[in-house]
Amino acid sequence: MSSHKEYINEYIASSDPTVRQNVVDELVKLMQNNKLTLLNFIHALQIYITSTNDTTRVSTFSLLSQLLGKLPSTKLFPKDIEVLMAFLYSKLLDRPVVKYVLSSMYSLLTMKYFNYENTEELMQKLIENYNPKEHPQSIRLLALKIVNYQIASIPAQVYPNDLAIDCFLHVSQNEKDPNNLFLIFQVLQKISKTLDITNHIQPLFDTMFRYYPISFKSSTEAQESQVNSLKDSLNSSLASSDLYAVELFPNLISKYNSATSSQVKLDILTTIGVISSLYSSRVIQENFLTLWNTLKYTIINQELAQLISIPAVMSYYEESSNESDQIFHSSLIAIRSLSTNVSNDQKLLVYDDLSKNLILSERNRRFLQSYLTLAIISLPSDKKKSDDDDDDDDDVLRKTLSALFSSDQPLDQVRNKRMILVALSYFSSDPTFISQLVPFRDEILNILQSSLSTSALETTLRTLAVQLTAHLILSPSIISPSTGIEFGLLDEERSVLIGKLGELLIENGLLPSRDFNVVIEKALLIALSKLAKSSRCENDILNEVANIILLQFNNSESSLHEKCVLLNYLIKLAQTPSLVQIISIRLVNLLPHDGHDLNEFDIPVELILQALLSLFTSLPLTHDMNTITKKFLPLLSAYIFKPDSNVNEVQLTYVCELVRRMVAGLSGEIALATILVLFRAFKTLLNMENLELPAALTSLGDLATMESYAKYIGYHHLPILLSAIQGLNVDTNISSKVNFGSLVELLISILDNQKEMTDMTRLQILVGLGVIFNKYLTWNDFTNTFGEPRQSSSLSSDKLEIIIWCLYGLVLKCNSDATEYFVELLGTLSFVQASKAIKIIFTTVTDVAENSGEGDEIDISNGLDIEAELICVYKKEKTGLMMVRNKNKYAVSNLILRNMWKQRILEVMLVRRTEDDSKMNVILPLVLTYLPEDLYSSHLGTLLPNLIGTVESSDDQKVVIAVLKIVSNVVLEQSGRELLKPYLNSIMEIILKNVEDLNKQCSKGLKKQSLRCLLGMCLFDLPAVVPYKKRAIKAAHLTLSDKSRSVRLLGVSVRQAWEDLGVDLSL
C-alpha cells in the first residue's frame, strides 16, 4: 500500500485525469480511516506549495481543492478549518492558483464545523486580496458562490451588514457573463430581503440597472430560454425592495421615452407588469399617474381591431407578429397590473383623462381604446373579488357605463352602433360586470335587437351583434352576497334573443343565392351551436330554433333547396346527446310510413337518412344508446321493412350504418335482446323459428313489434342484420343463442343463388361474413367449410371471393393458420385472382363510427355530404347522384388489419419464396405497396435485385407501378438511396422509358408514377445523377403535351427540379 507522500508525488507527476482522480480517492480513504491527518497532508504538500514553478503549484492546489471537495462535511474540526482558511487567504494574490484556492475556501465554508465568527474575516480578505477584474468567468463564479453561501446560509447577525454588501459589490463588479449574472441577481434578491440596504440603495441599484435591459443575442432555443430566465431574474431583483422604486421608475420612464428599439420597450413594459405585483400598494400609488401618463398614448393611439370581449382582444394582439401590436398588448398588461394596486380615486383620474373620448363623433378616434382601458382597470383583482362589501371600485365602472349608454351617443348610423356594441363587449368579460349592466338592461336589449334587425347587407354590424348576443346569453348570472338578488338575463329575455338568432338563421338560409350571406350564416351557426352546448339554453334552442326549422319541412311553399339548407342547419345545431336524440326522432318521422308518403316538396329519403347518420356519428362512442334505440329503431323499421317499401341500395347503406352505430352503443342485456329481436325479424329468411329471447325484452317497448315484419324481409335486407352483428360488442354472449356456422352456410348459399343481387348488397354480405369469422368462428370452422388451399384453385371467381373475405376475418384475428393459408393460396391463383385477394386482405379499413370528443369546443363541420345547390337536380337525375359515402369496403366495415400481421404475411411469403419462383416474384411487389416501409426495409438488400428484375421482365403495368411505388418510398431516405445506388442505371432506364413513351402504351397511372420516381431521383448526390440530367429534362418536356392535366403538372415539377440540379439557388 502506497503512502500519502507517494500518492501526492504521483498526482503532481501525472497529467492523466483518471490517475489523478484515483489518487484523490485513495487520499480521501486514508483521511476517512484516520490514517492521514490534515496536518500531515499539508506538511507533505509544503515542498510543492512553495515551488516557483507555476505548473507545480497549480497541481498542488488542484489536489487540495479536490480532496476538500470530497471529504465529508463533518471530517474537519473548527480549528483545522480556521488554520487552513488562514493559509488560503495568503494565496489569494497568487493568480495561477486562485481558482483552486477559492474552490478550497468554498469547500471549507460549507463544512458543518465552519466557525461563523470567521465570516467577517473571509469577507474582508476577499475585498483586500481578490480582484475580479484579473480573472476569467469560472474563477469569478467561485467568488460569487462564496458570497452567495455566506448571505443565504449564515445568520445576518454574525457579520457586519455593510461589510457583507461591500463584499458583494466588490466581487460582482463589471460582470458580463450570463451565468454569473444570474447568480448576482439571486444574491441581490437575498441581500434586499435580509439586510439593511438603506445606505447602499444607489450602488446596489446601479449593479442591477447597468445590465438593463438584458440584450444578449440568442441563436438557439436554449440560449433564448437562458436570456428570458435572466430577464425574469433581473426584474425580480429590481422589485425585491420598495427602496429601489425611487431610482427605478424615473429610469424606466426615461428609457421608455428615449427607446428606439421595440424590444427595449417590450422589456420595460414587462418589468412594469412584474414590479406591479411585487411592490407594495403604497409605492405603486405614488408612481401610478406618472406611469399612466407615459403609457396612455401607446394605448389610445393604437388602431384597434373590433373584436368581441377583452380576452379576444388580448389574444389577438398577443399572437400578432407586428411590433406595435406587441407593445400595445404589453401596455395593456402593464396597466392592468398597476390598476390592481391603486385606489379608486386614482382610477377616477384615469376616467377623467379619458372622459372626453367616451362620446362618439366623427373626430373621435380614441373611442374604443378609451373604453377598453377603462374596462381593464375596472376588472377586480383576486383580492377584491373575495371582498363582498367593497363597492368603492364600482365608481369608475358606473361612470363608464353611464357614458356608454348616454343619450348623447348618436345611434343613427350603422358605424356608431357597431362601435357601441364593441365597447359593450368589453364589459361582458367578467361576471362581476353583470350586476353593473342591470340598470342598462333595456338599452342593451334595444341596441342588440335593432342591430340584429338591420339590413343583411350590414354584415359587420350583424355579425358583431350575433357574437355579442351569444356572449351575453352565456354570461353567468351572479348573486349579490349582500342582497341575495340574482343579476343576469331573465329566462324570457334569453328565449327571445335565441329566437331572434334562430329567425335570422332561417331567414338567411331561405334567401336566394345572390343575397345569401355566408359570413352571417357562419356567425349565427357558431353562436347558436355554443348556446346549444349550454344546459341553460338547450331547451330554448330546441323550442325556438329546431322546432321552427322542423315546421318548415312541412311547408309546401318551401323549395327542396331551402329545406336541404335548413336540414344542414339542424344537424349542426345538435351539439348535445339529448338534442341529437330529440332531433333524430323528429327526422325519422319524416320518412314515409303508414298514412304518410313523400310528395314532390318533401326532402328525399336519402338526405334524411344521411342527416340521421351525421347526427349519430357526432356522438362519442361511449354514449349510451339504449334509450334512443328503443325509440328510434322501431320507427326506422316501419319504413325500411314496410310491405310496399321501395328501398334502394343507397338508402339501405345508410340504414346499415345507422343500425351499426346504434348497436355499438348498446350495453348488457339490452344489447343481447336487441340483436335477438333483429334475428327474429329475419326468422323466416334464416329459418330460426325457435330463437329464445331473454327476459330483458319486456323493457324494450316497441322494439318487439319488429318481429311482425318477418314475412316482408328479403335477402336484400341482410346487410342490416350483418351491420348490427358488426356493431355488437364482443362481450355480448350471442354465440350460445345463434348458430353462426349455419348462418355462414345460409349466407354463402344466398350469394351463390341470388344472381340478380346488386354489387353493393353482395359486398355488404361479404363483409358480414368476414365479421362473423372474426368475432365468432375459428380456423376449424373455416377449413370445414372451404377445405385445403389446393382445393380452391379450380373454384369460380365468385366462390374464391367468398373464401378470401372469410379468410380476411381470421387474419384480422391474428390467426397464424389463416396467414399460412393465405400465402399458400396466393401460389395457386392466377395473377388477376391474386391481385384481387391481396387488395381485399391488405386494404386498410377505418371505423365508420368515429369517436367524437365531448369537450367545450363546438363543431359545425358535420352535415350533409352534398352541397344544397346540387339537390335541385335530384328529381331529374338517377338516385346515384346522392353519392353514398364511398361506395366500397370503407363504407360498410370497421375492420382494420394490424401491422404486425401485415409483417407476418410478408415474413411467410419471404420464407416460402425461392429465387426462381416467378409467380411469387410478381405478386410480392403488390403486397409491398400496402405495407409501411419500416416493415420491409430490413429486407430491401435482398429484395431489390428481384424487384428490378421483375420490372424488366414483366409486361403487366400493375407490377411495374407497384415496384416504382416502392422505389419512390425508399429513395426518400439516405439509407434507401444507398441501397438503390447499385441499381440506379436500371431504375433510370425503366423510368425514362415510361416517361418518353409517345405511343401511348403506358397508362396514365404508370406515367404519373414514373414521373414521381424521376422527381425522387433528384435526391441522389449530384455526381450520381448528372449523367441523366439532359435526358430527364427532355423526357419531362415531352409530358407537357399529354392530354392529362395531372401528368402535365407533374411534368412541370419534374423538369424544374432537374433543371435546378446543381444550381446554387441561394444566389
Buried (B, 14 or more C-beta within 10 A) or exposed (E): EEEBBEBBBBBBEBEEEEEBEBBBEBBBEBBEEEEBEBEBBBEBBEBBBEBEEEEBBBBBBBBBBBBBBBBEEEBBEBEBBBBBBEBBBEBBBBEEBBBBBBBBBBBBBBBEBBBEEBBBBBBBBBBEBBBBEEBEEEBBBBBBBBBBBBBEEBEBEBBBBEBBBBBBBBBBEEBEBBBBBBBBBBBBBBBBEBBEBEEBBEBBBEBBBEBBBBEBEEEEEEEEEBBEBBBBBBBBBBBBBBBBBBBBBEBBBEBBEEBEEEEBBBBBBBBBBBBBEBBEEEBBBBBBBEBBEBBBEBBBEBEBEBBBBBEBBBEBBEEBEEEBBBBBBBBBBBBBBBBBBBBEEBBBBBBEBBBEBBBBEEEBEBBBBBBBBBBBBBBBBEEBEEEEEEEEBBBBBEBBBEBBBEEEBEBEEBEBBBBBBBBBBBBBBBBBBBBBBEEBBEBBBEBBBEBBEBEBEBBBBBBBBBBBBBBBBBBEEBEEEEEEEEBBBEEEBBBBBBBBBBBBBBEBBBBEEEEBBEEBBEBBBBBBBBBBBBEBBBBBBBBBBBBBBBEBBEEEEBEBBBBBBBBBBBBBBBBBBBBBBBBBBBBBBBBBBEEEEEEEBBBBBBBBBBBBBBBBBBBEBEBEBBEBBBBBBBBBBBBBBBEEBEBBBBBBBBBBBBBBBBBBBBEEBBBBBBBBBBBBBBBBBBEBEEBEBEEBBEEBEBBBBBBEBBEBBEBBBBBBBBBBBBBBBEEBEBEEBBBBBEBBEBBBEBBEEBEEBEEBBBBBBBBBBBBBBBBBBBBEBBEEBBEEBEEBEEBEEEBBBBBBBBBBBBBBBEBEBBBBBBBBBBBBBEBEBBBBBBEBBBBEBEEBBEEBEEEEEBEBEBBBBBEBEBBEEBEEEEBEBBEBBEBEBBBBBBBEBEEEBBBBBBBBBBEBBEEEBEBBBBBBBBBBBBBEBEBBBEEBEEBBEBBBBBBEEBEBBBBBBBBBBBBBBBBEEEEBBEBBEEBBEBBBEBBBEBBBBEEEEBBEEBBBBBBBBBBBBBBBEEEBBEEBBEBBBBBBBBBEEBEEEEBEBBBBBBBEBBEEBEEEEEE
